Amino acid sequence: MKKAISLLSLLVITTVPIFGQYTIKGVITDSESGQPIPSVNILLSGTKLGATTNSDGNYVIENVPSGVYQVKASILGYVPQTKSVTVAGADVELNFSLRQSSVQVGEVIVEVNRARERETPVAFSNIGKEQINERIHGQDAPLLLKGTPGLYAFSTDGVGNGEAKLFVRGFNQNYVQVLINGIPTNDPESNAVYWSNWGSVSAAAASVQVQRGAGSSLYGAGSFGGSFNIVTGEASPQPHYGVNLSFGDPVNTMYGVDLNTGLIDNKYAVSFRFDRKVGEGNRLGARYEGYNYYFSGSWFINEQQSLKAVLHGAPQEHGYSFSNDISYFKYFNFKANSAPWLPMSVINALPTNPNDGKAHYGLDDGRRELVTDDYATLAHNHFHKPQAELHYNYDFDKQTSLRATFFYSMGRGGGSSLNALGSGSLSNFVANNLRAPDGSITNALVADTLYLKNSYQRDSYSLHQQWGILTNYEFQPLDQLRVTAGLEYRSWTADHPGHFTNLYGKTNLSVQQYGFKDSTGGTASASASFRRRTYQGDLSQESDIALFGWELATNDPTYRTQYRNYLGETPQYTIFASATYHVLSNLSLSGTLQYVWYQYHLKENMPSENAIGRRLTYAEKVARGLGQDPSKEGPTGNGKFLMAEYQSSTSSTIINWYEFDLVDATRSRGFFQPKLGANYNVNDNINVFGNFSHVERFVDLGVYYNQGRLNPNAEDEISNQYEVGIGWTSEEVTAKLNTYLMTWDNKSARIQDQSQAGQPGYDRNGNKSILVGTAEYKGVEFEFTSKLGNIIDVLSGFEARGSLTLSNNVWTKVLDDAKIVGGKRAVFNSNARNAAGNIDTLFVDELQGTHVGGPPQTMASFGLTYRWNDFFAGFDVNYYDDHYGLDGDTYIRVDGSWNATKTTFTYKLDQKLPSRTIVDLQAGYRVNVSGIKGVVSGQVLNLFDKEYLADVDNFGVIPGGLRSYRLNIGIFL
């Protein structure tokens, strides 16, 4: 207790100067722009004394004894600089002016994808270490970038515990390349990003750069909307040891240690960070439990070579937060969550599961459910994806360098879900008046007989591994010409089993529907289908977040406990060359040419749901000895798969046998991606730039796979992008204004035609992915930052920032092949509504000229921060409007009211989600007392507790986060 009191006391007392010891302080600026550089490491050679610059580029090194010192300033992207200084009888001011360079002695991770101010002709924004420490309190990384022009980020749980969603210029995060230390992290099959896998990176991030548009990314394909580039911290020059504590409401508890050896013998450095995180979302049942670990070891071989090994991971599990009709949230509140979860008081009253003998249907065993003291979530994500990295850097001289990175990652886990039997959503099975006021189910009889009896749980697994190498060579054949050439190779392999993990007491299910042709070759139709009988089963691994032991089930040779099982393999490589030519001292031309080759191999181990088989004749059944033996189901070893059909759901009599062809297909393609641009520095303040990019990516997997009906001729997606901009840089204000035009050919979309539910090519809800046509994205973006004290003395310490985004994203062309299906107008959304709220089917051909569904197309932000010595406080205001959430200008149920008896709801509909203005606060204090450093910071998100809608999908609206609080304490020695 005495130690705790002493530490807390150190947070509020000031230090007493020590006789004979002095201070070295100064400011570090960019040699070209004159702008301050944050996060620069300052080291007094031969000592353990050092500092890091703040957002103003200022640094202070205290308690420096008299003497002569070599002071070194270094940071990623700048040539390091060393100066000699004599400390004798007084404090010393020592300033640095650093020259930009991608070669950095002492920096092991040198990121070639990063843009440079007043040189790289693209629109981008940077977030430094200081801002990260002030803003990130355990949330997903995209939420750090709120207020960045062209970027929209939110989280379905309201607080950012693993379910963040990111849009850049209207493109969802599947079209944004996410890089960690230069390594692409998007899933190579779906291009998806799962932020819950990267909690350790968010905690260890040193800087983040977001490029809007195709940008200067050199690796891979698919960077349509932009790139999100995270670089983790480098080795600290001096040792430090610390603890981190975070608290919040809703519950957001995160605690851990941060250890750094500093430089050992000027050659080695090791750092380690470990955190435990437990949190609740704004939505009920949105629990998060996980761990973050980050390890790095650096070896500075000599002045030219360095090596760094990194290992990081974030085993976690968290409950989902679902959308629903606005009437659901108006009946309960905006914290209600229709994602399945049950109170433990209800679970403890449930019966034993006859399928496995587990009490309470097995809902309290923590297997495929996230169990807390109060409740269990029955639909959740559980995953562990560690990544190992080895970075090598060789600086031959100031103009020539070689960089190489090897990486390996493996992912184990999946996502459990509760699915409804028959039609309708699970929430409809339990009427609102049978629920508690918060929307929960508190009656065990209701939970058993209405909820679980009408549902089943299944788990979609991904058991994958990926390895790759990234290398580039940079040189200057001419003083005015800098060239970077290199290659990337990645190999991805993933098994995708899917099991019926809990039937809640039911002996079997008949939910898997397949089409078939008869023995004469007749075509499949609505009547030519059957349902396969399936049973409860699962993989053997008991823990949801274990890394090993996820072997594919060997006790299910007939695949009768599975709804899918396939293998995906994706090797790909990129060869690139990039050059920047300084035609004049103030005019630079940039060009990049990439050649990208990819291959996708898909091999089914069982047919996809709704695949089409062939019904065997009586003679064929006899010849193969099929009869009444269900063990004959499964793969036959020759690319075929047999299924049985029973007389009824309770009968043991097999009446038909069907044979399916398993998909075993490979698709490969290579293409070039040119990017050209120019930047002209008009004077020390003004620069103008422009660029053109042509980028491609392989067709959406859903279009290609097509529910097991392969579409091998589907065209790949293509985007041509044009951008021009102007920038202003001075000591008082930094501002950027740009406009862009982006076309997206062969754009795909997810359609819903409930009349086709369960039919070949459609899933059980009538959904499928199709190529629609061409969309056009255009807009204007503006951002500024200003140190107001440099304009008006009385405002010293105040920093202002702001942004504005005006965009217009529309469908401009619909493919002829997409307009007609089976001789009829193709349905895009059979549940679309008109202004009166009535069902009004939206057809594919009606999309042309309408808005593309996505994020808000008008966004504005303004923020103000005050800094005084070690204290800082500020606020941010974000405004969102013109949020066309659904394609085709579909009307959305955005508001309404219940009558007095809550039996009738009157809807208000609009084509856009309501505009909203959200205010956030943050404040903190940095401590530096007698060798103990620390920071205490807090946040209030959504200060005025405004109820608003953050997004919408075909199932309903998604509430935004209500007011939440965060407090973070970091103490370092």
Beta strands, then each sheet from edge to edge (+ up, - down):
strand 1: 21-30
strand 2: 41-44
strand 3: 50-52
strand 4: 58-65
strand 5: 67-74
strand 6: 81-87
strand 7: 92-93
strand 8: 96-98
strand 9: 123-127
strand 10: 151-155
strand 11: 164-168
strand 12: 171-172
strand 13: 176-180
strand 14: 183-184
strand 15: 205-212
strand 16: 226-232
strand 17: 240-249
strand 18: 252-260
strand 19: 268-280
strand 20: 287-299
strand 21: 305-313
strand 22: 316-319
strand 23: 341-343
strand 24: 370-371
strand 25: 375-377
strand 26: 380-384
strand 27: 387-395
strand 28: 401-420
strand 29: 455-478
strand 30: 481-502
strand 31: 509-517
strand 32: 529-534
strand 33: 562-584
strand 34: 587-604
strand 35: 612-615
strand 36: 634-635
strand 37: 640-646
strand 38: 654-661
strand 39: 664-681
strand 40: 686-697
strand 41: 717-729
strand 42: 733-752
strand 43: 767-787
strand 44: 798-814
strand 45: 820-821
strand 46: 824-825
strand 47: 827-829
strand 48: 842-843
strand 49: 858-868
strand 50: 871-881
strand 51: 892-898
strand 52: 905-910
strand 53: 916-929
strand 54: 932-941
strand 55: 949-953
strand 56: 956-959
strand 57: 964-972
sheet 1: 4+ 1- 7-
sheet 2: 4+ 1- 8-
sheet 3: 3+ 2- 5+ 6-
sheet 4: 9+ 15- 16+ 13+ 14-
sheet 5: 10+ 11- 12+
sheet 6: 17+ 18- 19+ 20- 21+ 27- 28+ 26- 22+
sheet 7: 17+ 57- 54+ 53- 50+ 49- 44+ 43- 42+ 41- 40+ 39- 34+ 33- 30+ 29-
sheet 8: 23+ 25- 24+
sheet 9: 32+ 31- 35- 38+ 37- 36+
sheet 10: 45+ 46-
sheet 11: 47+ 48-
sheet 12: 51+ 52-
sheet 13: 55+ 56-
end
